[in-house]
Amino acid sequence: MNLKLLRDRKQGDTESFIDYYTVIIDLCHKHVADMDDNQIIDWLKAGMKITLYEKLQGEEFDTPQALLLRAQRIEL
């Protein structure tokens, strides 16, 4: 069930990245309690707004938190 929720979850047009991030992190940990950071980052990128995704294209992130901080700077 959590995998389907992860696959289907997309960031809403007016949804802030922090709100989307919080939901995805929770779903990842419910699906696999010790999911590694790279997998979480992949899930975050998979459902984020395309405009945000395009702005982050080519950037590498070591942790989900690093992605969050960068996305928040872009949203400002």
PyMOL Python script that loads the backbone (N, CA, C, O; Angstrom):
from pymol import cmd

cmd.read_pdbstr("""\
ATOM      1  N   MET A   1       0.822  -1.205   0.000  1.00  0.00           N
ATOM      2  CA  MET A   1       0.000   0.000   0.000  1.00  0.00           C
ATOM      3  C   MET A   1       0.862   1.264   0.000  1.00  0.00           C
ATOM      4  O   MET A   1       0.597   2.195  -0.760  1.00  0.00           O
ATOM      5  N   ASN A   2       1.895   1.300   0.850  1.00  0.00           N
ATOM      6  CA  ASN A   2       2.749   2.481   0.907  1.00  0.00           C
ATOM      7  C   ASN A   2       3.497   2.701  -0.397  1.00  0.00           C
ATOM      8  O   ASN A   2       3.747   3.843  -0.784  1.00  0.00           O
ATOM      9  N   LEU A   3       3.856   1.614  -1.080  1.00  0.00           N
ATOM     10  CA  LEU A   3       4.546   1.747  -2.364  1.00  0.00           C
ATOM     11  C   LEU A   3       3.631   2.421  -3.382  1.00  0.00           C
ATOM     12  O   LEU A   3       4.079   3.286  -4.135  1.00  0.00           O
ATOM     13  N   LYS A   4       2.374   2.042  -3.415  1.00  0.00           N
ATOM     14  CA  LYS A   4       1.424   2.685  -4.332  1.00  0.00           C
ATOM     15  C   LYS A   4       1.279   4.163  -3.990  1.00  0.00           C
ATOM     16  O   LYS A   4       1.240   5.005  -4.887  1.00  0.00           O
ATOM     17  N   LEU A   5       1.201   4.481  -2.713  1.00  0.00           N
ATOM     18  CA  LEU A   5       1.106   5.882  -2.301  1.00  0.00           C
ATOM     19  C   LEU A   5       2.347   6.657  -2.737  1.00  0.00           C
ATOM     20  O   LEU A   5       2.242   7.795  -3.195  1.00  0.00           O
ATOM     21  N   LEU A   6       3.515   6.045  -2.594  1.00  0.00           N
ATOM     22  CA  LEU A   6       4.756   6.690  -3.031  1.00  0.00           C
ATOM     23  C   LEU A   6       4.744   6.941  -4.535  1.00  0.00           C
ATOM     24  O   LEU A   6       5.100   8.024  -4.998  1.00  0.00           O
ATOM     25  N   ARG A   7       4.332   5.933  -5.284  1.00  0.00           N
ATOM     26  CA  ARG A   7       4.305   6.065  -6.752  1.00  0.00           C
ATOM     27  C   ARG A   7       3.334   7.150  -7.203  1.00  0.00           C
ATOM     28  O   ARG A   7       3.606   7.884  -8.153  1.00  0.00           O
ATOM     29  N   ASP A   8       2.213   7.243  -6.523  1.00  0.00           N
ATOM     30  CA  ASP A   8       1.153   8.157  -6.947  1.00  0.00           C
ATOM     31  C   ASP A   8       1.321   9.581  -6.418  1.00  0.00           C
ATOM     32  O   ASP A   8       0.702  10.509  -6.938  1.00  0.00           O
ATOM     33  N   ARG A   9       2.144   9.759  -5.398  1.00  0.00           N
ATOM     34  CA  ARG A   9       2.247  11.065  -4.732  1.00  0.00           C
ATOM     35  C   ARG A   9       3.042  12.050  -5.577  1.00  0.00           C
ATOM     36  O   ARG A   9       4.193  11.796  -5.931  1.00  0.00           O
ATOM     37  N   LYS A  10       2.420  13.163  -5.890  1.00  0.00           N
ATOM     38  CA  LYS A  10       3.050  14.242  -6.644  1.00  0.00           C
ATOM     39  C   LYS A  10       2.900  15.534  -5.853  1.00  0.00           C
ATOM     40  O   LYS A  10       1.920  15.722  -5.132  1.00  0.00           O
ATOM     41  N   GLN A  11       3.868  16.412  -5.993  1.00  0.00           N
ATOM     42  CA  GLN A  11       3.787  17.714  -5.344  1.00  0.00           C
ATOM     43  C   GLN A  11       2.708  18.534  -6.037  1.00  0.00           C
ATOM     44  O   GLN A  11       2.701  18.663  -7.261  1.00  0.00           O
ATOM     45  N   GLY A  12       1.805  19.082  -5.251  1.00  0.00           N
ATOM     46  CA  GLY A  12       0.728  19.894  -5.812  1.00  0.00           C
ATOM     47  C   GLY A  12       1.227  21.231  -6.329  1.00  0.00           C
ATOM     48  O   GLY A  12       2.285  21.711  -5.920  1.00  0.00           O
ATOM     49  N   ASP A  13       0.459  21.828  -7.229  1.00  0.00           N
ATOM     50  CA  ASP A  13       0.848  23.100  -7.840  1.00  0.00           C
ATOM     51  C   ASP A  13       1.107  24.194  -6.812  1.00  0.00           C
ATOM     52  O   ASP A  13       2.016  25.007  -6.984  1.00  0.00           O
ATOM     53  N   THR A  14       0.321  24.218  -5.754  1.00  0.00           N
ATOM     54  CA  THR A  14       0.489  25.259  -4.742  1.00  0.00           C
ATOM     55  C   THR A  14       1.107  24.720  -3.451  1.00  0.00           C
ATOM     56  O   THR A  14       1.220  25.447  -2.464  1.00  0.00           O
ATOM     57  N   GLU A  15       1.500  23.465  -3.459  1.00  0.00           N
ATOM     58  CA  GLU A  15       2.079  22.830  -2.272  1.00  0.00           C
ATOM     59  C   GLU A  15       3.550  23.214  -2.126  1.00  0.00           C
ATOM     60  O   GLU A  15       4.311  23.149  -3.091  1.00  0.00           O
ATOM     61  N   SER A  16       3.941  23.610  -0.933  1.00  0.00           N
ATOM     62  CA  SER A  16       5.352  23.936  -0.700  1.00  0.00           C
ATOM     63  C   SER A  16       6.176  22.651  -0.713  1.00  0.00           C
ATOM     64  O   SER A  16       5.661  21.564  -0.451  1.00  0.00           O
ATOM     65  N   PHE A  17       7.454  22.796  -1.020  1.00  0.00           N
ATOM     66  CA  PHE A  17       8.305  21.615  -1.061  1.00  0.00           C
ATOM     67  C   PHE A  17       8.432  20.988   0.325  1.00  0.00           C
ATOM     68  O   PHE A  17       8.490  19.764   0.438  1.00  0.00           O
ATOM     69  N   ILE A  18       8.478  21.795   1.375  1.00  0.00           N
ATOM     70  CA  ILE A  18       8.613  21.250   2.736  1.00  0.00           C
ATOM     71  C   ILE A  18       7.416  20.357   3.074  1.00  0.00           C
ATOM     72  O   ILE A  18       7.588  19.323   3.719  1.00  0.00           O
ATOM     73  N   ASP A  19       6.214  20.736   2.653  1.00  0.00           N
ATOM     74  CA  ASP A  19       5.033  19.904   2.916  1.00  0.00           C
ATOM     75  C   ASP A  19       5.112  18.597   2.137  1.00  0.00           C
ATOM     76  O   ASP A  19       4.848  17.525   2.680  1.00  0.00           O
ATOM     77  N   TYR A  20       5.476  18.692   0.866  1.00  0.00           N
ATOM     78  CA  TYR A  20       5.645  17.504   0.023  1.00  0.00           C
ATOM     79  C   TYR A  20       6.745  16.606   0.591  1.00  0.00           C
ATOM     80  O   TYR A  20       6.570  15.392   0.694  1.00  0.00           O
ATOM     81  N   TYR A  21       7.871  17.205   0.955  1.00  0.00           N
ATOM     82  CA  TYR A  21       9.027  16.494   1.516  1.00  0.00           C
ATOM     83  C   TYR A  21       8.618  15.690   2.748  1.00  0.00           C
ATOM     84  O   TYR A  21       8.968  14.516   2.874  1.00  0.00           O
ATOM     85  N   THR A  22       7.881  16.321   3.650  1.00  0.00           N
ATOM     86  CA  THR A  22       7.469  15.678   4.900  1.00  0.00           C
ATOM     87  C   THR A  22       6.633  14.426   4.630  1.00  0.00           C
ATOM     88  O   THR A  22       6.827  13.396   5.275  1.00  0.00           O
ATOM     89  N   VAL A  23       5.715  14.517   3.688  1.00  0.00           N
ATOM     90  CA  VAL A  23       4.866  13.369   3.346  1.00  0.00           C
ATOM     91  C   VAL A  23       5.698  12.250   2.726  1.00  0.00           C
ATOM     92  O   VAL A  23       5.539  11.085   3.090  1.00  0.00           O
ATOM     93  N   ILE A  24       6.583  12.595   1.792  1.00  0.00           N
ATOM     94  CA  ILE A  24       7.397  11.577   1.115  1.00  0.00           C
ATOM     95  C   ILE A  24       8.329  10.883   2.106  1.00  0.00           C
ATOM     96  O   ILE A  24       8.457   9.659   2.071  1.00  0.00           O
ATOM     97  N   ILE A  25       8.970  11.629   2.975  1.00  0.00           N
ATOM     98  CA  ILE A  25       9.860  11.027   3.982  1.00  0.00           C
ATOM     99  C   ILE A  25       9.076  10.030   4.828  1.00  0.00           C
ATOM    100  O   ILE A  25       9.545   8.920   5.078  1.00  0.00           O
ATOM    101  N   ASP A  26       7.890  10.424   5.265  1.00  0.00           N
ATOM    102  CA  ASP A  26       7.049   9.540   6.075  1.00  0.00           C
ATOM    103  C   ASP A  26       6.671   8.275   5.300  1.00  0.00           C
ATOM    104  O   ASP A  26       6.757   7.172   5.840  1.00  0.00           O
ATOM    105  N   LEU A  27       6.257   8.425   4.047  1.00  0.00           N
ATOM    106  CA  LEU A  27       5.894   7.261   3.233  1.00  0.00           C
ATOM    107  C   LEU A  27       7.091   6.347   2.989  1.00  0.00           C
ATOM    108  O   LEU A  27       6.956   5.124   3.022  1.00  0.00           O
ATOM    109  N   CYS A  28       8.255   6.931   2.745  1.00  0.00           N
ATOM    110  CA  CYS A  28       9.466   6.124   2.531  1.00  0.00           C
ATOM    111  C   CYS A  28       9.771   5.272   3.753  1.00  0.00           C
ATOM    112  O   CYS A  28      10.056   4.081   3.631  1.00  0.00           O
ATOM    113  N   HIS A  29       9.709   5.882   4.932  1.00  0.00           N
ATOM    114  CA  HIS A  29      10.031   5.148   6.157  1.00  0.00           C
ATOM    115  C   HIS A  29       8.961   4.117   6.515  1.00  0.00           C
ATOM    116  O   HIS A  29       9.260   3.113   7.161  1.00  0.00           O
ATOM    117  N   LYS A  30       7.726   4.359   6.104  1.00  0.00           N
ATOM    118  CA  LYS A  30       6.683   3.355   6.318  1.00  0.00           C
ATOM    119  C   LYS A  30       6.856   2.181   5.364  1.00  0.00           C
ATOM    120  O   LYS A  30       6.566   1.039   5.721  1.00  0.00           O
ATOM    121  N   HIS A  31       7.329   2.459   4.152  1.00  0.00           N
ATOM    122  CA  HIS A  31       7.535   1.400   3.155  1.00  0.00           C
ATOM    123  C   HIS A  31       8.760   0.561   3.500  1.00  0.00           C
ATOM    124  O   HIS A  31       8.689  -0.668   3.517  1.00  0.00           O
ATOM    125  N   VAL A  32       9.884   1.221   3.773  1.00  0.00           N
ATOM    126  CA  VAL A  32      11.134   0.545   4.156  1.00  0.00           C
ATOM    127  C   VAL A  32      11.734   1.363   5.294  1.00  0.00           C
ATOM    128  O   VAL A  32      12.210   2.480   5.086  1.00  0.00           O
ATOM    129  N   ALA A  33      11.706   0.802   6.488  1.00  0.00           N
ATOM    130  CA  ALA A  33      12.108   1.551   7.681  1.00  0.00           C
ATOM    131  C   ALA A  33      13.509   2.145   7.581  1.00  0.00           C
ATOM    132  O   ALA A  33      13.757   3.235   8.096  1.00  0.00           O
ATOM    133  N   ASP A  34      14.421   1.441   6.925  1.00  0.00           N
ATOM    134  CA  ASP A  34      15.798   1.939   6.833  1.00  0.00           C
ATOM    135  C   ASP A  34      16.193   2.262   5.383  1.00  0.00           C
ATOM    136  O   ASP A  34      17.315   1.986   4.959  1.00  0.00           O
ATOM    137  N   MET A  35      15.253   2.848   4.636  1.00  0.00           N
ATOM    138  CA  MET A  35      15.529   3.210   3.245  1.00  0.00           C
ATOM    139  C   MET A  35      16.729   4.158   3.196  1.00  0.00           C
ATOM    140  O   MET A  35      16.823   5.090   3.995  1.00  0.00           O
ATOM    141  N   ASP A  36      17.644   3.915   2.254  1.00  0.00           N
ATOM    142  CA  ASP A  36      18.842   4.760   2.200  1.00  0.00           C
ATOM    143  C   ASP A  36      18.532   6.107   1.541  1.00  0.00           C
ATOM    144  O   ASP A  36      17.541   6.269   0.830  1.00  0.00           O
ATOM    145  N   ASP A  37      19.420   7.061   1.809  1.00  0.00           N
ATOM    146  CA  ASP A  37      19.209   8.438   1.367  1.00  0.00           C
ATOM    147  C   ASP A  37      19.046   8.564  -0.144  1.00  0.00           C
ATOM    148  O   ASP A  37      18.223   9.353  -0.610  1.00  0.00           O
ATOM    149  N   ASN A  38      19.811   7.804  -0.910  1.00  0.00           N
ATOM    150  CA  ASN A  38      19.712   7.907  -2.372  1.00  0.00           C
ATOM    151  C   ASN A  38      18.335   7.495  -2.875  1.00  0.00           C
ATOM    152  O   ASN A  38      17.800   8.109  -3.799  1.00  0.00           O
ATOM    153  N   GLN A  39      17.763   6.467  -2.275  1.00  0.00           N
ATOM    154  CA  GLN A  39      16.412   6.045  -2.668  1.00  0.00           C
ATOM    155  C   GLN A  39      15.385   7.113  -2.306  1.00  0.00           C
ATOM    156  O   GLN A  39      14.477   7.396  -3.088  1.00  0.00           O
ATOM    157  N   ILE A  40      15.527   7.699  -1.132  1.00  0.00           N
ATOM    158  CA  ILE A  40      14.603   8.758  -0.711  1.00  0.00           C
ATOM    159  C   ILE A  40      14.702   9.946  -1.661  1.00  0.00           C
ATOM    160  O   ILE A  40      13.684  10.509  -2.066  1.00  0.00           O
ATOM    161  N   ILE A  41      15.917  10.323  -2.013  1.00  0.00           N
ATOM    162  CA  ILE A  41      16.121  11.431  -2.955  1.00  0.00           C
ATOM    163  C   ILE A  41      15.448  11.119  -4.289  1.00  0.00           C
ATOM    164  O   ILE A  41      14.815  11.990  -4.885  1.00  0.00           O
ATOM    165  N   ASP A  42      15.580   9.889  -4.752  1.00  0.00           N
ATOM    166  CA  ASP A  42      14.927   9.489  -6.004  1.00  0.00           C
ATOM    167  C   ASP A  42      13.410   9.635  -5.912  1.00  0.00           C
ATOM    168  O   ASP A  42      12.779  10.123  -6.850  1.00  0.00           O
ATOM    169  N   TRP A  43      12.819   9.218  -4.793  1.00  0.00           N
ATOM    170  CA  TRP A  43      11.373   9.355  -4.614  1.00  0.00           C
ATOM    171  C   TRP A  43      10.970  10.822  -4.562  1.00  0.00           C
ATOM    172  O   TRP A  43       9.953  11.213  -5.135  1.00  0.00           O
ATOM    173  N   LEU A  44      11.771  11.635  -3.872  1.00  0.00           N
ATOM    174  CA  LEU A  44      11.467  13.066  -3.800  1.00  0.00           C
ATOM    175  C   LEU A  44      11.483  13.696  -5.192  1.00  0.00           C
ATOM    176  O   LEU A  44      10.587  14.462  -5.547  1.00  0.00           O
ATOM    177  N   LYS A  45      12.495  13.368  -5.965  1.00  0.00           N
ATOM    178  CA  LYS A  45      12.611  13.932  -7.316  1.00  0.00           C
ATOM    179  C   LYS A  45      11.495  13.438  -8.228  1.00  0.00           C
ATOM    180  O   LYS A  45      11.026  14.176  -9.094  1.00  0.00           O
ATOM    181  N   ALA A  46      11.070  12.195  -8.037  1.00  0.00           N
ATOM    182  CA  ALA A  46      10.071  11.588  -8.925  1.00  0.00           C
ATOM    183  C   ALA A  46       8.737  12.322  -8.908  1.00  0.00           C
ATOM    184  O   ALA A  46       8.032  12.345  -9.917  1.00  0.00           O
ATOM    185  N   GLY A  47       8.383  12.917  -7.786  1.00  0.00           N
ATOM    186  CA  GLY A  47       7.072  13.551  -7.695  1.00  0.00           C
ATOM    187  C   GLY A  47       7.085  15.056  -7.548  1.00  0.00           C
ATOM    188  O   GLY A  47       6.029  15.678  -7.432  1.00  0.00           O
ATOM    189  N   MET A  48       8.274  15.654  -7.550  1.00  0.00           N
ATOM    190  CA  MET A  48       8.318  17.105  -7.368  1.00  0.00           C
ATOM    191  C   MET A  48       7.806  17.825  -8.615  1.00  0.00           C
ATOM    192  O   MET A  48       7.767  17.256  -9.706  1.00  0.00           O
ATOM    193  N   LYS A  49       7.418  19.082  -8.431  1.00  0.00           N
ATOM    194  CA  LYS A  49       6.947  19.889  -9.557  1.00  0.00           C
ATOM    195  C   LYS A  49       8.011  19.909 -10.643  1.00  0.00           C
ATOM    196  O   LYS A  49       9.204  19.991 -10.350  1.00  0.00           O
ATOM    197  N   ILE A  50       7.582  19.836 -11.888  1.00  0.00           N
ATOM    198  CA  ILE A  50       8.516  19.787 -13.008  1.00  0.00           C
ATOM    199  C   ILE A  50       9.371  21.055 -13.067  1.00  0.00           C
ATOM    200  O   ILE A  50      10.543  20.993 -13.437  1.00  0.00           O
ATOM    201  N   THR A  51       8.800  22.191 -12.710  1.00  0.00           N
ATOM    202  CA  THR A  51       9.577  23.436 -12.741  1.00  0.00           C
ATOM    203  C   THR A  51      10.710  23.394 -11.727  1.00  0.00           C
ATOM    204  O   THR A  51      11.811  23.868 -12.011  1.00  0.00           O
ATOM    205  N   LEU A  52      10.459  22.841 -10.566  1.00  0.00           N
ATOM    206  CA  LEU A  52      11.498  22.701  -9.551  1.00  0.00           C
ATOM    207  C   LEU A  52      12.523  21.663  -9.986  1.00  0.00           C
ATOM    208  O   LEU A  52      13.728  21.867  -9.843  1.00  0.00           O
ATOM    209  N   TYR A  53      12.036  20.557 -10.514  1.00  0.00           N
ATOM    210  CA  TYR A  53      12.930  19.496 -10.991  1.00  0.00           C
ATOM    211  C   TYR A  53      13.903  20.039 -12.037  1.00  0.00           C
ATOM    212  O   TYR A  53      15.096  19.741 -11.993  1.00  0.00           O
ATOM    213  N   GLU A  54      13.398  20.825 -12.962  1.00  0.00           N
ATOM    214  CA  GLU A  54      14.246  21.388 -14.017  1.00  0.00           C
ATOM    215  C   GLU A  54      15.317  22.307 -13.444  1.00  0.00           C
ATOM    216  O   GLU A  54      16.445  22.323 -13.938  1.00  0.00           O
ATOM    217  N   LYS A  55      14.982  23.068 -12.415  1.00  0.00           N
ATOM    218  CA  LYS A  55      15.955  23.973 -11.791  1.00  0.00           C
ATOM    219  C   LYS A  55      17.031  23.209 -11.030  1.00  0.00           C
ATOM    220  O   LYS A  55      18.140  23.712 -10.850  1.00  0.00           O
ATOM    221  N   LEU A  56      16.714  22.002 -10.583  1.00  0.00           N
ATOM    222  CA  LEU A  56      17.670  21.182  -9.832  1.00  0.00           C
ATOM    223  C   LEU A  56      18.458  20.231 -10.728  1.00  0.00           C
ATOM    224  O   LEU A  56      19.372  19.549 -10.264  1.00  0.00           O
ATOM    225  N   GLN A  57      18.102  20.186 -12.019  1.00  0.00           N
ATOM    226  CA  GLN A  57      18.751  19.297 -12.975  1.00  0.00           C
ATOM    227  C   GLN A  57      20.266  19.459 -12.909  1.00  0.00           C
ATOM    228  O   GLN A  57      20.783  20.576 -12.927  1.00  0.00           O
ATOM    229  N   GLY A  58      20.966  18.340 -12.832  1.00  0.00           N
ATOM    230  CA  GLY A  58      22.426  18.348 -12.833  1.00  0.00           C
ATOM    231  C   GLY A  58      23.062  18.509 -11.462  1.00  0.00           C
ATOM    232  O   GLY A  58      24.274  18.346 -11.320  1.00  0.00           O
ATOM    233  N   GLU A  59      22.263  18.827 -10.455  1.00  0.00           N
ATOM    234  CA  GLU A  59      22.803  18.963  -9.101  1.00  0.00           C
ATOM    235  C   GLU A  59      22.754  17.611  -8.397  1.00  0.00           C
ATOM    236  O   GLU A  59      21.822  16.831  -8.592  1.00  0.00           O
ATOM    237  N   GLU A  60      23.757  17.349  -7.587  1.00  0.00           N
ATOM    238  CA  GLU A  60      23.826  16.109  -6.808  1.00  0.00           C
ATOM    239  C   GLU A  60      23.589  16.440  -5.338  1.00  0.00           C
ATOM    240  O   GLU A  60      24.019  17.485  -4.850  1.00  0.00           O
ATOM    241  N   PHE A  61      22.911  15.550  -4.649  1.00  0.00           N
ATOM    242  CA  PHE A  61      22.608  15.740  -3.234  1.00  0.00           C
ATOM    243  C   PHE A  61      23.002  14.495  -2.464  1.00  0.00           C
ATOM    244  O   PHE A  61      22.661  13.378  -2.853  1.00  0.00           O
ATOM    245  N   ASP A  62      23.728  14.692  -1.362  1.00  0.00           N
ATOM    246  CA  ASP A  62      24.173  13.574  -0.528  1.00  0.00           C
ATOM    247  C   ASP A  62      23.089  13.098   0.430  1.00  0.00           C
ATOM    248  O   ASP A  62      23.056  11.932   0.822  1.00  0.00           O
ATOM    249  N   THR A  63      22.206  14.017   0.798  1.00  0.00           N
ATOM    250  CA  THR A  63      21.153  13.691   1.760  1.00  0.00           C
ATOM    251  C   THR A  63      19.831  14.320   1.322  1.00  0.00           C
ATOM    252  O   THR A  63      19.828  15.301   0.579  1.00  0.00           O
ATOM    253  N   PRO A  64      18.722  13.765   1.773  1.00  0.00           N
ATOM    254  CA  PRO A  64      17.430  14.400   1.498  1.00  0.00           C
ATOM    255  C   PRO A  64      17.361  15.821   2.073  1.00  0.00           C
ATOM    256  O   PRO A  64      16.723  16.701   1.493  1.00  0.00           O
ATOM    257  N   GLN A  65      18.015  16.034   3.204  1.00  0.00           N
ATOM    258  CA  GLN A  65      18.016  17.357   3.823  1.00  0.00           C
ATOM    259  C   GLN A  65      18.707  18.385   2.930  1.00  0.00           C
ATOM    260  O   GLN A  65      18.273  19.535   2.859  1.00  0.00           O
ATOM    261  N   ALA A  66      19.777  17.980   2.250  1.00  0.00           N
ATOM    262  CA  ALA A  66      20.473  18.885   1.330  1.00  0.00           C
ATOM    263  C   ALA A  66      19.553  19.262   0.169  1.00  0.00           C
ATOM    264  O   ALA A  66      19.535  20.414  -0.263  1.00  0.00           O
ATOM    265  N   LEU A  67      18.797  18.300  -0.331  1.00  0.00           N
ATOM    266  CA  LEU A  67      17.823  18.577  -1.390  1.00  0.00           C
ATOM    267  C   LEU A  67      16.750  19.533  -0.880  1.00  0.00           C
ATOM    268  O   LEU A  67      16.366  20.467  -1.584  1.00  0.00           O
ATOM    269  N   LEU A  68      16.271  19.307   0.325  1.00  0.00           N
ATOM    270  CA  LEU A  68      15.263  20.180   0.929  1.00  0.00           C
ATOM    271  C   LEU A  68      15.766  21.617   1.011  1.00  0.00           C
ATOM    272  O   LEU A  68      15.062  22.545   0.613  1.00  0.00           O
ATOM    273  N   LEU A  69      16.968  21.804   1.521  1.00  0.00           N
ATOM    274  CA  LEU A  69      17.515  23.155   1.670  1.00  0.00           C
ATOM    275  C   LEU A  69      17.646  23.857   0.325  1.00  0.00           C
ATOM    276  O   LEU A  69      17.324  25.038   0.203  1.00  0.00           O
ATOM    277  N   ARG A  70      18.116  23.137  -0.674  1.00  0.00           N
ATOM    278  CA  ARG A  70      18.277  23.722  -2.014  1.00  0.00           C
ATOM    279  C   ARG A  70      16.914  24.064  -2.611  1.00  0.00           C
ATOM    280  O   ARG A  70      16.748  25.134  -3.197  1.00  0.00           O
ATOM    281  N   ALA A  71      15.951  23.182  -2.473  1.00  0.00           N
ATOM    282  CA  ALA A  71      14.605  23.428  -3.006  1.00  0.00           C
ATOM    283  C   ALA A  71      13.961  24.633  -2.325  1.00  0.00           C
ATOM    284  O   ALA A  71      13.280  25.426  -2.975  1.00  0.00           O
ATOM    285  N   GLN A  72      14.172  24.768  -1.038  1.00  0.00           N
ATOM    286  CA  GLN A  72      13.606  25.905  -0.314  1.00  0.00           C
ATOM    287  C   GLN A  72      14.221  27.215  -0.796  1.00  0.00           C
ATOM    288  O   GLN A  72      13.523  28.224  -0.897  1.00  0.00           O
ATOM    289  N   ARG A  73      15.513  27.210  -1.092  1.00  0.00           N
ATOM    290  CA  ARG A  73      16.152  28.428  -1.613  1.00  0.00           C
ATOM    291  C   ARG A  73      15.572  28.795  -2.975  1.00  0.00           C
ATOM    292  O   ARG A  73      15.383  29.975  -3.272  1.00  0.00           O
ATOM    293  N   ILE A  74      15.294  27.804  -3.789  1.00  0.00           N
ATOM    294  CA  ILE A  74      14.718  28.057  -5.114  1.00  0.00           C
ATOM    295  C   ILE A  74      13.296  28.594  -4.989  1.00  0.00           C
ATOM    296  O   ILE A  74      12.895  29.468  -5.757  1.00  0.00           O
ATOM    297  N   GLU A  75      12.536  28.083  -4.033  1.00  0.00           N
ATOM    298  CA  GLU A  75      11.142  28.502  -3.860  1.00  0.00           C
ATOM    299  C   GLU A  75      11.007  29.945  -3.396  1.00  0.00           C
ATOM    300  O   GLU A  75       9.958  30.556  -3.598  1.00  0.00           O
ATOM    301  N   LEU A  76      12.029  30.493  -2.789  1.00  0.00           N
ATOM    302  CA  LEU A  76      11.934  31.869  -2.260  1.00  0.00           C
ATOM    303  C   LEU A  76      11.790  32.900  -3.346  1.00  0.00           C
ATOM    304  O   LEU A  76      11.699  34.093  -3.057  1.00  0.00           O
TER     305      LEU A  76
END
""", "prot")
cmd.dss("prot")
cmd.show_as("cartoon", "prot")
cmd.util.cbc("prot")
cmd.orient("prot")
